[in-house]
Amino acid sequence: MSIFSAIALLAVIWFMTLFVILPLNLTTQDEAGSRVRGTMGSSPVEPRLKRKFILTSIVALVLWLVIVGVILKGWITVDDFDLFRRFGGPGG
């Protein structure tokens, strides 16, 4: 695995983790009963983005370390995803 592949993998995992963590513990303006004029009712009251970015970074780093370890150990290779050869298609 090259350094560029590792960085790209980390970026993908980080953003996927962010999209999972963003809606957690979210209180909307409609739920809080304090809607600011000109905003949607689904807007968060206190998004706590710094806390969520830190949590995202920690979780993503742990997931990335596990995935990179699996790739570098050779437990999963590109050949494991070759569906044509496995099911008797072209090239098999």
FENNOR-V588331 format. One record per pair of residues at least 24 apart in sequence whose C-alpha atoms are under 8 Angstrom apart, sorted by the first residue. I is the first residue (numbers start at 1). GAP is how many residues later the second one is. If there is no record, write none. Layout:
BEGIN
<<I;GAP> <I;GAP>>
END
This chain:
BEGIN
<<1;70> <1;71> <6;62> <9;55> <10;50> <10;51> <10;54> <13;47> <13;50> <13;51> <14;42> <14;43> <14;46> <14;47> <17;39> <17;42> <17;43> <18;34> <18;35> <18;38> <21;31> <21;35> <22;30>>
END
